[in-house]
Amino acid sequence: MTREAILKLLTEVAAGAATPDTALDRLAHLPYEDAGFARIDHHRSLRLGLPEVIYAAGKTPAQVAHIFARMADAGATVLATRATAEHASAVREACPAAQYHAEAAILGLHAAEELDAKPRETSGPLAVVCAGTSDLPVAEEAAVTAEYLGCAVERIFDVGVAGLHRILAQKESLRAARAVIVCAGMEGALPSVVGGLVAAPVIAVPTSVGYGAAFGGVAALLGMLNSCSPNVCVVNIDNGFGAAYVAAMMLRAGQEKTLSNGL
């Protein structure tokens, strides 16, 4: 349940449109809801400002659909990552408004107030960069996640270091970004290049793209951890979601600081 949803509920009680018992029943599940096979953390958006996200891999379609529906009922933006077409079918049966982003393997549903076409506060811009087309699934996971978390995203794809002129041609877009996510496999050099071009944090995502000695992304991971650009930090292999979540929190924190200073 979001802050906005709680405020709306309290306003309804004050206006007599909802009874205290109704409000109490809805608030009873606020900390978490025990679904038997999962404890759904409805309180996370209040603690962190961003919602809990469902990791669909390893869960049955029925389990994902049940968790998704319960979170949707609580009024939050709902995301399920690493979702298959089978997960999507089950979720959309329970929540027809849910959208499946196949390339990103993400199921998403905007919060009730967003579905009502009320304006959304966005933070950013956030640039999501990937080295090659093979890195697109990880980059799209990052981009789609960030968009559901309220970030304005600019995609800059297929700009790997094998053709350095391609990334240099994007300097203006990169410099406008308040944070940059860079997804790359092979030797993982692209985040260091981007880090040298921008005055913003760069979140590097090693991907499992590459030939034998790439070791499923380990070579890129080690290269990024040893980046000579001091504004580069690194998340786990293929973890576009984690990069987006951290970037969204960075941008929200910066936005809130700006608003509190009256700028």
Secondary structure, DSSP 8 states (H G I E B T S, - for coil): --HHHHHHHHHHHHHTSS-HHHHHHHHTTSS-EE-SS-EE-TTHHHHHSS---EE-TTS-HHHHHHHHHHHHHTT--EEEES--HHHHHHHHHH-TT-EEETTTTEEEE--HHHHTT-----EEEEEEEESSGGGHHHHHHHHHHHHHTTEEEEEE-S--GGGHHHHHTTHHHHHH-SEEEEEE-TT--HHHHHHTT-SS-EEEEE-S-SSGGGGGGHHHHHHHHT-S-TTEEE--TT-HHHHHHHHHHHHHHHHHHHHHTT-
